[in-house]
């Protein structure tokens, strides 16, 4: 019986020791070698005094040492805190201090860059360099510490619309249930080769590892810089599964994909936002034999919904239904379930609901609470996301409650405006924002980037939008950005765009 996250690696090593587990560049570790390094890492952490529940921050680019540190921490009885390698010292310092990390695993260059902020992290006792971690042949191994499924396994830091990032506390049960569910609906098997292109600090990026190791599949690490690198990796490793976020898919859809990069891909999956219809159409043309999974999720529930590939053509705007093992409802403020077509808030129930926000009981109580005001029997995560459910039970994302634009007495979803802008074919990406206006409450401003190689004609875009949208939804102006700012997880940085509009 698997009891801790690290046991995914052990179980796959026992099934097939020589099966490839993890590749990075020209190097590949089989499951036996990966398990040796994980247990040797655990032995080192325990020898240095790591106690059960202690936090270990992992701050480095995507490489085998990061994976060994994550699963080694679990085997040692600790909780890992993956830190996005794109973050700067001040952001890293916040995560180290807030998580109370006792150990930091990083590279020499990154450690030097952090020298000015580490004194602000009083609970940090030890740093471990990636170069010091177990290598080929490994050192003495440790028998993994037994873990209860409700113990803290990880803290993932996620940015909100305001304030500093919050740490989402995840149990072993959360992570294992997520791996089991994703393996089921994506039909992951030991023959799969998954390209891990998303950050390991991002729930969907971490899921690439947990699902691969759950199935005994082969995970290929890629530190994404340019879209051409993804294409080359698909050729070199005969990738069968590829998961991305909309900004990444927009870039990949603009590339030329040779037949040898496409022929092995059996599925592509999108998470972290709605896939633009033009991008979806282009990807369907690039990968005609691949299944397309449109997914929705949030860190507080690890994994959430997916749209069955057979429904993509009929319902391209749907986020589907709950993944296996989860329950996702659309409810009113009192927790009663909405009728089909009635807009409400998405809530999640079941084994994937996180433990809460680390060291933030007030925010936890607000977001993690009973599904119904009339009952305290089952805790749910209230997402703040607005959605509707149709007669067949398919879910449709409307927008974030805190991103809704209130203009001329209407509540407007920015997603609807953005989809209309993309549908014109005149923009590659778009973000609709509400800016304070004395007369309207808020006026709509559209930030848009042009199609590659073209100039954005703002007047032509507004003319098209006037023909497609009600007057109150039409942007008052268009701001052109050659490149959209991204969050460390690759999502469009709405908060930064909003702050830039306010200060200009």
WOQUI-V783394 format. One line per field, one symbol per residue. psi: psi as a letter, one per 40 degrees, with the letter a starting at -180 (. if undefined). A space follows every 50 residues. Layout:
BEGIN
psi: ???
END
This chain:
BEGIN
psi: hheiddeddddddddgdehhdhihbehhhidddddddddddddddddeeh iheihhhhgiihiddddddddddddeeahighhheeiidddddddddddf hdhhhaiddddddedeedeegdehdiihideeihahdiahiihihhhiee ihdihhhhhadiaiiihhhhiddddddddddddddefhieeihhhgeiie ehddddddddddddefahhhhhghdiddddddddddefhdhhhiiddddd ddeeihhideeddeheiiihieihhhddddddddddgdeiihhhiiiide eciciihhdeedddfeeieaiiiheihhihiideeihiihehhahhihia eehidahhfgdddddddhiidideiedhiihhdehiiihadeeiihhdih deehhhhfeihhhdddddddddddeeidiihhihhhhddeciihhhhiii iheihhgdddddddddddiideehidihhhhdhhiiideeihgddddddd dde.
END
